């Protein structure tokens, strides 16, 4: 199978966004550069984990180098616009990788297409082999990476409220709470 690598060296936009109502949302990573737009589906947990890992990576870079890294949680430059339409899914993400390129002082984010074969190896960061899963590779400045992480946290938090007892999502009609021995709790 031929592999497609969607690479964006200096994207105009890299965001997490959703389509659908809370409880039925589909999460996307979307990259825009000029007229080219690439959208891939991610799970809510993957979007949340990517934001956390980006902040942790940049905190580590700030502590170990002289690079000017913005502080975590900074809201400067956060892109709050909706996803560019139409949203066309290139692939569903199965695995992701994250790294810091010292030579360019940029964060590199790679998202790999889901592969049915659990034994299939995940490519190394920056690997351009002709076989393997389709890949989305995005290079971000530290400020753009912090803005991406801040927006990702906002998008993830915009879903259904959590049950204060089991942390499960609450539907408008309540939910069957395992901490209440199966009794329905109202929100």
N, C-alpha and C positions, 0 to 999 in steps of 0.2 A: 504494500500500500504506500502510495506516495504521500509524503508529509508536507503540510503547508505551515509555514511559519509567518505569522502576521507580526511584523516588527515595526515599532514606532520609536524612533530615536528621540524626537522632540515633539510629543503630541500636543495639540492645542487644548485637548481635553481628555481626562481620564477619570471616570466616575463610576460609582455604584448607583444603580437606580432600580426601580421596580415597575412592574406592570401588573395591575389587578388590585383588588380590594384586600385589606388586611385579613389574613387567614388563608388567602388564596393568591398571594403575591408570588410573582416569579422575579427573582433577583438577577440582574445583569451587571457585568463589567462592560463598560462601553468606552471605546477609544476613538478620538476624532483627530484627524490630521488632514487639513485641506478639505477635499471632497470625499476622502476615504473615511468610512465609519466601520468599525468592527465591534460586534456585540456577542458576548458569550454568556451562557447561563451559569450562575453559581448558586450554591445553597446559602441560606441566610447565615448559617454558622461559618461557612467559608469566608463570607464577606466580613463578618465580625472578627474572625481569627486573623485575616489579612491586615485589617486596621490595627489590631493589637501588636502584631509582629512588626509592622512598619514602624510603629512608635518605639518598640523595644530596640529594633535595629538602629534607628536614628539616635536614640538615647545612648546606645553603646558607642556609636561613631563619635558622638559629641564628647563622650568621656575619654575616648582613646586617641582622638586626633585633634588637630587645630582647625578642622572644617567649621565654617559658620553654619550651625544647624539651628533652625527655629525651635522654640520650646513646644513640647507636646500640648495639645489642646488649643493651640493658636487657631483662631477663626479667620485669620487673614487669608484672602484668596480662595475661600471655600466656594465652590461652584454649586449653587442651589437650583440651577435650572433643570427642567425635566430632561429625560433622555431624548436624544434626537430621533425623530420618526422618519420612516418606519423602522422598527426594531426587528432586525433580521438575525436570528440565532445562527452563528457559525458552528458552534459546538457547545456541549455541556462539559463543564470543568470537572475533572476527576482529581487532579493533584495540582499543587502550586509550589513555586519555589521563589525565594526572595534573596537578594544579595546586595552588597555595596561594591561598586566599581570605583576603586581608589583613583584610577587614572583619569576618570571623567567626573569624579565626585557626584555620582548619581546612584540612585536606587534602581535596581533592575527587578521587575516583577515578571514572572513567567507563569502562565496558566496552561495546563496540558489537558487535552481532550480526554474524557472518560474512556477507558478501555475495559472491555469485558473480561479480558484475561488478567487475573490477579497476579500472575507470575511475570507479566510484561514489565520490564524495567522502566522506571521513570527517567527521562533524559537528564543529564547533568545540566546545570545552569549554563546557558550560552551554547549548548550543543546544537549543531546544525546538520546532524546526520540526515540523510535522505529518507530513512525509514523511521517510523515511530509515530506517536500521536501528534495531531495538529497542535500548534503552540501559538499562544499570544504572548509576545515579549514587549514590554514597555519600559522605557528608560525615563526616570523622573528626577528632577532636582529635589533637594531636601525639602524646600518650601512646598513644591507641588505634591510630594509624598505626604507631608503633614496635612495639607488641605484635603487630599484624598481620604486619609484616615479619619479626619474630623467629619467629613460628609458621610462616610460609611457608617460611623457610629450614629449619626442623626437618622439615616435611612433605616437602620436596623431597629432603632428605638421607636420609630413611628408606627410600629405594628400594634397588634392587640395588647392590651395591658396584661400583666402577669398576675396570677393568683397569689395573694400574700402568704398562702399556706404551702403550696406545692411548687410554685414558680411556673406552673403550666399556663398556657395562654387562655384568657377568658374570652368566651364568645359573648355576644350581647345577651343571650339567654342564660348565661352562666356556664358551668361545666361540671362534670363529675370529678370531684376532687379525691384522689387516692388518700390524702391525709385525713379526709372526713369519712373514711370507710365506705366510699362509693356514694355518699349522699351528694346531691346537687347543691352547689353553692351559688348564690346569686352575686353578681358584681355590684 
